[in-house]
Amino acid sequence: PAPERGGFPVIDAAERAATLLAGRSAEIEAARRLPRDVADGLAALGLMRLLTPRSCGGPELHPAEFFRVVERVARADASAAWCSFISSTSALVAAWLPPATARPLFGRDDLRCAGVYAPRGRARPEGSGFVVSGRWAWGSGVQHAHVVVVGCLVPGGPDGAPRVLSVVVDAAHVRPLDNWTSFGLCGTGSGEFEVEPHWVPAERTACMLEDAPAVGTALYRFPVFGLLALAIAATASGIARQALDAFVALAASKVPQGSQRTLAQRPAVHEALARAEAQWRAARAFALEAVDEAWREATADPAPGASGKTGTAGTARPAGTIGLQARRDLRLAATHVAHGAAAVVDRVHTLAGGDAIFAASPLQRCLRDVHVATQHLMVGEPTFELAGRLLLGQPADTAML
């Protein structure tokens, strides 16, 4: 059964979000951010805290269900889905904080969060905390967030190198910059933002790439970057599904110039659409298979005689750890979904002909949105190279896998 949130299954919340978003995409694009009522509505449905721990009152959603929910929202509006998953993945830090600190920050039912893991800020140790400041790019949804999680460099790590620290900052200390003018995903408000120097207690910080989470359940054994890549893939998949549906609706009535048959009656269109449909389904099936395998490892009992070693495929692992092969496949599958979705959208956009170029067509927005999604670092082309190196047993830097 689907996990429950707010008295109804979360997939039902995604369907309610689709109703909320119906007919709003042009308005969202023009605003270059989510309108306040849209952000409030998504938050009220629990869609901005999907990965928040149960200890904070959140749904702590299974990653496969997380994929499906984000995908369904993206079918309605990609910018809304993007802000929802950015809020949800940013709130993952709650699992690394002391419970008494996490609950007041992330326990509200209408939580709206934003965050940037990239360490573009500075955290200078002072007393029992840090003085935090900096300027970050890609601040999706920061305009409507209650808290913002920022990546900072802290000098003086064990080996002399700076540590990367995630710091939870109240929205009152964040100044969004109105400089988001993009080709696609226009309504995400993903501009830069600044934080003026102010003191943050150490208990509101976490080194998520090095430290064990305070919450020991299976979701927080998943790699943070793997969950982020999966969310981007889900958004791209939802965009592709929207494009396929829009093309089917158009094909039923469009008669190309010089023809007496609708697009839906043309054999070349039959073949092309069938190939696109199969490509979309196959890519998302790989992603859900990779999630299932990683979840199996996250919830597994330790192998007999496990040595406790981690980090490479084939070595014995203690209970609840996810091996390198599963982490590789999560990122590979997510990247494959994103680029496969772009190929699907490209194909149906071309099949639609001139109708697809006008603002009234959802296909032109799908084309722009999906090609912005593929530019994200977590699903970029270099991920294929990294996965290929690992498949061939070649040395590779897997720190961000």
C-alpha positions in Angstrom: 0.0 0.0 0.0 1.1 3.6 -0.6 2.5 5.4 2.4 0.1 7.8 4.1 0.5 11.5 4.5 -2.1 13.8 5.9 -4.8 11.1 6.0 -4.6 10.0 2.4 -2.0 8.3 0.2 0.7 10.5 -1.1 0.0 9.6 -4.7 -3.5 11.1 -4.1 -1.8 14.3 -3.0 0.0 14.3 -6.3 -3.3 14.0 -8.1 -4.7 16.9 -6.1 -1.6 18.9 -7.0 -2.3 18.2 -10.6 -5.8 19.7 -10.2 -4.3 22.7 -8.4 -1.8 23.3 -11.2 -4.2 22.8 -14.1 -4.0 25.8 -16.5 -1.4 27.6 -14.3 1.8 26.8 -16.3 1.9 30.0 -18.4 1.3 32.1 -15.2 4.0 30.2 -13.3 6.5 30.8 -16.2 5.6 34.5 -16.4 6.1 34.9 -12.7 9.6 33.1 -12.8 8.7 31.5 -9.5 5.8 29.6 -8.0 2.9 32.0 -7.1 2.3 32.1 -3.4 -1.0 30.1 -3.5 0.7 27.4 -5.6 3.6 27.1 -3.2 1.2 27.1 -0.2 -1.0 24.5 -1.9 1.8 22.1 -2.6 3.1 22.5 0.9 -0.3 21.9 2.4 -0.5 18.6 0.5 2.8 17.5 2.1 4.6 17.5 -1.3 7.5 19.7 -0.1 8.5 17.4 2.8 8.3 13.9 1.2 11.7 12.8 2.5 11.4 14.3 6.0 11.9 11.8 8.8 8.9 10.3 10.6 10.5 11.5 13.8 9.7 15.1 12.5 6.2 14.1 11.5 7.2 13.6 7.9 6.3 10.7 5.5 9.9 9.4 5.1 8.8 8.2 1.7 10.1 5.1 0.0 12.3 6.3 -2.9 10.2 4.5 -5.5 7.1 6.3 -4.2 9.1 9.5 -4.2 9.9 9.0 -7.9 6.2 8.4 -8.8 4.9 11.4 -6.8 7.5 13.8 -8.3 6.8 12.4 -11.8 3.0 12.9 -11.4 3.4 16.5 -10.4 5.8 17.1 -13.3 3.1 15.8 -15.7 1.1 18.8 -14.5 3.9 21.4 -14.2 7.6 20.7 -14.2 8.5 23.9 -12.3 6.2 22.9 -9.5 7.7 19.4 -9.4 11.2 20.8 -9.3 10.5 23.1 -6.3 8.7 20.2 -4.5 11.6 17.8 -4.8 14.2 20.5 -4.0 12.3 21.2 -0.8 12.1 17.5 -0.1 15.8 16.7 -0.8 17.0 19.8 1.1 15.0 18.6 4.2 17.0 15.4 4.2 19.5 17.2 6.5 16.9 16.8 9.2 18.0 13.1 9.5 21.5 14.3 10.4 20.6 16.8 13.1 19.9 16.1 16.7 16.2 15.2 17.0 15.5 18.0 19.4 16.9 20.5 16.8 15.4 18.9 13.8 11.8 18.7 15.0 11.2 22.5 15.4 12.9 23.2 12.1 11.4 20.6 9.9 8.3 19.4 11.8 5.7 21.8 10.5 3.0 20.3 8.3 3.3 23.0 5.7 7.2 23.0 5.5 8.7 24.8 2.6 12.5 24.3 2.3 15.2 25.2 -0.2 18.9 24.4 -0.4 22.1 24.2 -2.3 24.6 21.5 -1.3 27.5 23.1 -3.3 29.9 24.7 -0.8 29.8 28.3 -2.0 29.5 29.8 1.4 31.8 30.1 4.4 31.4 28.9 8.0 33.9 30.3 10.4 34.0 28.6 13.8 33.0 30.9 16.7 32.2 29.6 20.1 29.7 26.8 20.0 28.7 27.4 16.4 29.7 29.1 13.1 29.5 32.5 11.5 27.9 31.8 8.1 27.9 33.9 5.0 28.0 33.6 1.2 26.3 33.8 -2.1 24.8 30.7 -3.8 23.4 30.0 -7.2 20.5 27.7 -8.2 18.3 28.7 -5.3 15.2 26.9 -6.5 12.1 27.9 -4.4 14.1 30.1 -2.0 11.5 32.8 -2.3 8.9 30.8 -0.4 11.1 28.7 1.9 10.9 28.7 5.7 14.4 27.4 6.0 17.3 27.2 3.6 20.1 24.6 3.7 23.4 26.0 2.4 26.7 24.3 1.7 29.7 25.9 3.4 33.4 25.2 3.6 34.9 25.0 7.1 38.6 25.3 7.5 40.8 22.8 9.5 39.5 19.4 8.6 41.4 16.3 10.0 43.7 16.1 6.9 44.1 19.9 6.7 41.5 20.2 3.9 38.3 22.1 4.5 35.1 20.2 5.4 31.8 20.6 3.5 29.1 21.5 6.0 25.4 21.8 5.4 24.0 24.6 7.5 20.3 25.3 8.2 19.5 29.0 7.9 16.3 30.7 8.7 14.7 32.4 5.8 14.9 35.8 7.5 18.7 35.7 7.0 18.3 35.0 3.2 18.1 37.6 0.5 16.9 36.2 -2.9 18.3 37.9 -6.0 15.9 38.4 -8.8 18.1 37.2 -11.6 16.5 34.0 -12.8 15.8 34.4 -16.6 16.2 30.9 -18.1 15.3 29.0 -21.2 13.2 26.4 -19.4 11.9 25.5 -15.9 11.2 29.2 -15.8 8.9 29.1 -12.8 11.4 27.5 -10.4 12.8 30.9 -9.2 16.3 29.3 -9.3 18.2 32.5 -9.0 21.1 33.4 -6.7 20.7 34.3 -3.0 22.9 35.8 -0.3 23.3 35.2 3.4 24.8 38.0 5.4 27.2 37.0 8.2 25.4 35.7 11.2 26.0 33.1 13.9 24.4 29.6 13.6 24.7 27.0 16.5 26.6 23.9 15.7 23.6 21.7 16.2 22.0 23.2 13.1 24.9 21.9 10.9 25.9 18.5 9.5 28.6 17.0 7.3 26.3 14.8 5.3 28.9 13.2 3.1 31.1 12.0 6.1 28.9 11.6 9.2 26.4 9.0 9.9 22.8 10.2 10.1 21.1 10.5 13.5 18.1 8.7 12.1 19.1 5.1 11.3 16.2 4.1 9.0 16.7 2.8 5.5 15.9 6.0 3.6 18.9 7.8 5.1 21.2 5.0 4.0 20.5 6.1 0.4 23.2 8.3 -1.1 22.0 11.9 -0.9 23.2 12.6 -4.5 21.5 9.4 -5.7 18.1 10.7 -4.3 18.7 14.1 -5.9 19.5 12.5 -9.3 16.4 10.3 -8.9 14.2 13.3 -8.4 15.6 15.1 -11.5 14.9 11.9 -13.5 11.4 11.8 -12.1 10.8 15.3 -13.3 12.1 14.6 -16.7 10.0 11.4 -16.9 6.9 13.4 -16.0 7.7 16.0 -18.7 8.1 13.2 -21.3 4.7 11.7 -20.2 3.1 15.1 -20.6 4.6 15.4 -24.0 3.4 12.0 -25.1 -0.1 12.7 -23.9 -0.2 16.1 -25.6 1.0 14.6 -28.9 -1.7 11.9 -28.8 -4.4 14.5 -28.2 -3.0 16.6 -31.1 -2.6 13.7 -33.5 -6.3 12.8 -33.3 -7.3 16.0 -35.0 -4.4 17.5 -36.8 -4.4 17.1 -40.6 -1.0 18.2 -42.0 -1.0 20.5 -44.9 -1.2 18.6 -48.2 -2.6 15.5 -46.5 -6.1 14.1 -46.1 -5.3 12.0 -43.1 -4.8 13.0 -39.5 -1.4 12.4 -37.8 -3.0 9.5 -35.9 -3.8 7.8 -39.3 -0.2 7.9 -40.6 1.9 4.7 -40.4 5.2 6.6 -39.9 3.6 8.3 -36.8 2.4 4.9 -35.5 6.0 3.5 -35.5 7.6 6.7 -34.1 5.1 7.0 -31.3 5.4 3.4 -30.3 9.2 3.6 -30.2 8.9 6.8 -28.0 6.4 5.1 -25.7 8.7 2.1 -25.3 11.7 4.2 -24.7 10.0 6.1 -21.9 8.7 3.0 -20.2 12.0 1.1 -20.5 14.0 4.0 -19.0 11.7 4.4 -16.0 11.6 0.6 -15.4 15.4 0.6 -15.1 15.2 3.5 -12.6 12.6 1.7 -10.5 14.7 -1.6 -10.7 17.8 0.3 -9.5 15.8 1.8 -6.6 14.4 -1.6 -5.6 17.9 -3.1 -5.5 19.3 -0.2 -3.4 16.4 -0.5 -1.1 16.9 -4.2 -0.7 20.5 -3.5 0.3 19.5 -0.7 2.7 17.1 -3.0 4.5 19.2 -6.2 4.3 20.5 -8.2 7.3 24.3 -8.5 7.4 25.8 -11.3 5.4 27.2 -14.2 7.5 30.7 -13.4 8.4 30.4 -9.8 7.2 33.7 -8.0 7.6 32.1 -4.6 7.9 34.0 -3.4 4.8 32.2 -1.0 2.5 32.7 0.9 -0.7 33.3 -1.7 -3.5 31.0 -4.2 -5.2 31.6 -7.7 -4.0 32.9 -7.0 -0.5 30.9 -8.0 2.6 28.8 -5.2 4.0 27.2 -4.6 7.4 23.4 -4.4 7.6 21.8 -1.4 5.9 24.7 -0.2 3.7 24.4 0.3 0.0 27.3 -1.0 -2.1 29.1 0.7 -4.9 27.3 -1.2 -7.7 23.8 -0.2 -6.4 24.9 3.4 -6.0 26.4 3.3 -9.5 23.2 1.9 -11.0 21.0 4.6 -9.2 23.0 7.4 -10.9 23.2 5.6 -14.2 19.5 4.9 -14.3 18.6 8.4 -13.3 20.8 9.9 -16.0 19.5 7.5 -18.6 15.9 8.5 -17.7 16.7 12.2 -18.0 18.4 11.9 -21.4 15.9 9.3 -22.6 13.0 11.6 -21.7 14.6 14.5 -23.6 14.9 12.2 -26.7 11.2 11.3 -26.3 10.2 14.9 -26.1 12.4 15.8 -29.1 10.7 13.1 -31.2 7.1 14.0 -30.5 7.9 17.7 -30.8 9.2 17.0 -34.3 6.2 14.8 -35.2 3.8 17.6 -34.1 5.2 19.9 -36.8 4.5 23.6 -36.7 1.8 23.4 -34.0 4.4 22.6 -31.4 6.2 26.0 -31.7 3.4 28.2 -30.4 3.0 29.3 -26.8 -0.4 27.6 -26.6 1.2 24.2 -27.2 2.4 22.3 -24.1 5.0 20.6 -26.4 7.2 23.7 -26.6 7.3 24.1 -22.9 8.1 20.4 -22.5 11.0 20.8 -24.9 12.5 23.7 -23.0 11.9 22.2 -19.6 13.3 18.8 -20.2 16.5 20.2 -21.8 17.1 22.3 -18.7 16.7 19.3 -16.5 19.4 17.3 -18.5 21.9 20.1 -17.7 21.9 19.4 -14.0 25.2 18.1 -12.7 23.6 15.0 -11.2 22.4 13.7 -14.5 24.9 15.3 -16.8 26.8 13.4 -19.6 29.9 12.8 -17.4 27.8 10.5 -15.3 27.8 8.0 -18.2 31.6 8.2 -18.3 31.8 7.5 -14.5 29.4 4.6 -14.7 31.4 3.2 -17.7 34.6 3.4 -15.8 33.1 1.4 -13.0 31.6 -1.2 -15.3 35.0 -1.8 -16.7 36.7 -2.0 -13.3 38.7 1.2 -13.9 39.7 3.5 -11.0 37.2 6.3 -10.5 36.4 9.0 -8.0 33.1 7.9 -6.4 32.9 10.5 -3.6 29.8 12.0 -5.1 28.2 8.8 -6.3 
